Amino acid sequence: MSKIIVLIGAPGAGKGTQARLIQERLGLPQISTGDMLRARSQGEDSLAEEIRAVQAAGKLASDDLVNRVVRERTARDDCKEGYVLDGFPRTPVQARMLEELAVEQHKSIVAIVIDIPFETLEKRTTGRRNCPVCGEIYNVFFKPPASDETCDRHPGTKLFRRPDDTAEKIRVRLQTYEEETKPLIDYYANSGRLFRVRGLDPAEVIYEQIKGVIVGEVGTVRLPQSV
C-alpha cells in the first residue's frame, strides 16, 4: 500500500529540505499547504475567491478550506504512489480529515517528527536564505552559499530572506508550534504511527532515516514512541 508521509517539525527543523530530497530521490511529490494555498488563490473559481478572501483578511485558513485544497491536489496522478505532506495536518481535527482521505485513496499514513532543540532552531531560521528560482535553502551560519547571498545553482540570482524570519517572530512561532503540535504528535504516537529522527544530524543522515521509514526498514530509525 502506498504511503502518505506526514512530516512534523518546528520552523527551521529541515522539513522543506527533507521533503525536496524525498521528491527528487523517491519520486513522492512534496505537498506544502502554504505553497498550495498561494498557488490555488491565483485561480478564477469560487475556491480561489474564498482563499483570497481569507488571505486579505489576514486570517488562518479554516480546517475545511485546507482539507479541500489538499484533497484536490492529492487527487492528481502524481500522487497515486504516495506523497509527502508539509504543513498538514496541524491539528487533531485535520488529522481526522486526513484519515478519511487516506481511506478513500487506499493509502496508509506514517508521521515522522524531526526532533531538534529550540535554541538551534532559532539560529537555523534567522540565518535561512532561499533561492527564488530553484527553492534551494541556505543558511548563513550552517550552509552558506559559495558566493555571498547568491545561489550556487543559479549564479547571479539573489537569495531572499522571509520577512517573518526574525528572532522575535521565530520565538512566537516556536511557542505556537509547541502548544499546537503536541496534541498532533500524541495522536500519531497513540496509534503507533509516529517515528522520530534526530534533527541535529546531517541532512543526508536524516534522509536515510526517513527513507528507512518510507520503505519499511524501521530498524534504521528509533521505534515509535509517545512524548
Buried (B, 14 or more C-beta within 10 A) or exposed (E): EBBBBBBBBBBBBBBBBBBBBBBEEBEBBBBBBEBBBEBBBEEEEEBBEBBBEBEEEEEEBEBEBBBBBBBEBBEEEEBEEBBBBBBBBBBEBBBBBBBEBBEEBEBEBBBBBBBBEBEBBBBBBBBBBBBEEEEBBBBBEEBBBEEEBBBBEBEEBEBEBEEEBEEEBBBEBBEEBEEEBEEBBBBBBEEEBBBBBBBEBEBEEBBBBBBBBBEEEEEBBEEBEEE
